[in-house]
Amino acid sequence: DAPYHWLRYKSQEEDYIRASGLPFVIFRPSWIYGPRDVSLNRFLGFSRWLPFVPVIGDGKTRINPLFVGDLGAVVAAAIARPDVYGRTFEVGGPAVMTMDEVVRTALRVLGRRRFLLHAPKAVMKLAGGVAAHLPGPPLTADAVEFITMDGVADNAAIEGALGPRLTPLKDGLATYL
C-alpha cells in the first residue's frame, strides 16, 4: 500500500527473500553517509565554491544518519549470529536530526561557514521533472520526494539483538572530511 513505487519494490524484495528458503537477515537502513556517498557529499561540494548550501524543502526533514562503517559492522555481526536469522532490523544513526542540523554539522566539521538556501519542494520537483530528461540526470521529481521524506529508523530491535556502537554524525564525518 506504499504511496511510492520504490517503497513497494523494497517490500516485494523482502517478500522474495523471505520466501527463498535461504537464511537471511533484512536490514532497513536510514540515510547512509560515508566517504563516497552521492547525497550529503554532493550538497557539501557546493560549499567549495558557493556562499551557501542548497537544501531541498524546508530543512525540517527528520533522519538519523547512519555511518556506512556502522552498517558494515552490523551486517558482519549478524552473519556470525544464526540466532538473528529470519529477522528484520531497522538501523539508523544514534541521533534523529533535521536535514538543516545534518548540513550544519557537516559544515562545522569542514570548518566552513555557509548559509543554507532552502529551495521549495514544488520548484525542485518541477526542476527534477525537466532534469530527468537529461542524460545521467542530477535530479528527478521522485528523488525530490525521497529526499524530503522523513527517514527515521527505530533502533530498538537491533540494539537489543546486536548492541551496535553507532557513530555520531560529527565523528563519522571527521573520519573523511
Disulfide bonds with the S-S distance in Angstrom:
none
